[in-house]
Amino acid sequence: MAAATVAEADPAETDGAAAASASAAAAFTDLRDTGWNESQLRQYTFLTRQIPRLSHTDPRAEVLINNEVPVVLTDTNLVYPALKWDIPYLQENIGNGDFSVYIAENHKFLYYDEKKMANFQDFVPKSRRIEMKFSEFVDKMHQTEKQGGKERVYLQQTLNDTVGRKIVVDFLGFNWNWINKQQAKRNWGPLTSNLLLIGMEGNVTPAHYDEQQNFFAQIKGHKRCILFPPDQFDCLYPYPVHHPCDRQSQVDFENPDYDKFPNFTNAVGYEAVVGPGDVLYIPMYWWHHIESLLNGGVTITVNFWYKVCFCSTISFICKHDISSHQSTNIVFKIFFQQVGPLLNMMIKGRYDHGLS
Ligand SMILES: O=C(O)CCC(=O)C(=O)O
């Protein structure tokens, strides 16, 4: 591929999951009419390998998910009723709730945690979040397209009970049977949210990792997803934990500063372009960079985020060859997320059951 040099998965890799991934990638020959071409991909300097595309009934897909290795599942029917979604249908049926819309000065939507902004007073975000009605978002998107400047918009809203009746019916028709079994088999925690993402062509979500398992279901348009395993933590230079951009890479993929981030030269990604009906499994702690293809029109995605239990996180740390820097980072966060609230309650005097 032109955008990043794509190598075949290395058959010399001895790890079972990597071997399954390699053979699955080799088994896939790219003869489909994909609906996109390489001129729609941005150009980067690092190497990538292909993420295998498999039927959800292929036993190799189960092996990959069991081993927390990414795979594109082609035929889950996970969001089948939503494949008819487009802007006019959503405008008519999504309801009158408020939607979080990010407006960025260019195509890069670097996530930042608004709650952490007080820790870094000098931090100036390059995008802003505005709450608006769906029709206002559509107007804003059309206006931005017409202007033809660098500014872009991206709707990112958790699906909630304000959606209209037809969307509820579509949602109930998702393949819950399949996904609930995936969750139960792996002992994942509850589904925490379904994020609806509606993006303009060319939008980029820069590389970051999440602390949840993710089935990423593509509904409309194509997205290129470039993933990096957790053991490449030292190549991707996350912002400090207390920074608003915690979990985001500091490296600008379009203009990497190798003096500041020398290990980025060793980064090797796994990539796939997903289209309507595809479901990408993004394992917890895997870095992911996601771009809506250039000149590809609007993209619509719904993701399915699942919490994992504390024990799985600890077993993750033991299983992976990750740096002490990363494990400290993970344990530190667990402490503040799970132990922290308890301490907070005690400090604020709310832990007073049984005290006279
Ligand atoms: O699709 C995108 O632009 C970002 C989605 C993402 O980061 C996620 O689902 O975790």
The ligand as a Tripos MOL2 file, in Angstrom:
@<TRIPOS>MOLECULE
LIG
   10     9     1     0     0
SMALL
NO_CHARGES

@<TRIPOS>ATOM
      1 O1        -13.6520    6.4750   15.1060 O.co2     1 LIG1
      2 C1        -12.9620    7.3270   15.6570 C.2       1 LIG1
      3 O2        -12.6440    8.3810   15.0940 O.co2     1 LIG1
      4 C2        -12.4350    7.1060   17.0470 C.3       1 LIG1
      5 C3        -13.0740    5.9470   17.7550 C.3       1 LIG1
      6 C4        -12.2910    5.4590   18.9280 C.2       1 LIG1
      7 O3        -11.2460    5.9530   19.2630 O.2       1 LIG1
      8 C5        -12.8200    4.3250   19.6920 C.2       1 LIG1
      9 O4        -13.8710    3.7520   19.3450 O.co2     1 LIG1
     10 O5        -12.1770    3.9640   20.7000 O.co2     1 LIG1
@<TRIPOS>BOND
     1     1     2 2
     2     2     3 1
     3     2     4 1
     4     4     5 1
     5     5     6 1
     6     6     7 2
     7     6     8 1
     8     8     9 2
     9     8    10 1
@<TRIPOS>SUBSTRUCTURE
     1 LIG1         1 GROUP 0 **** ****
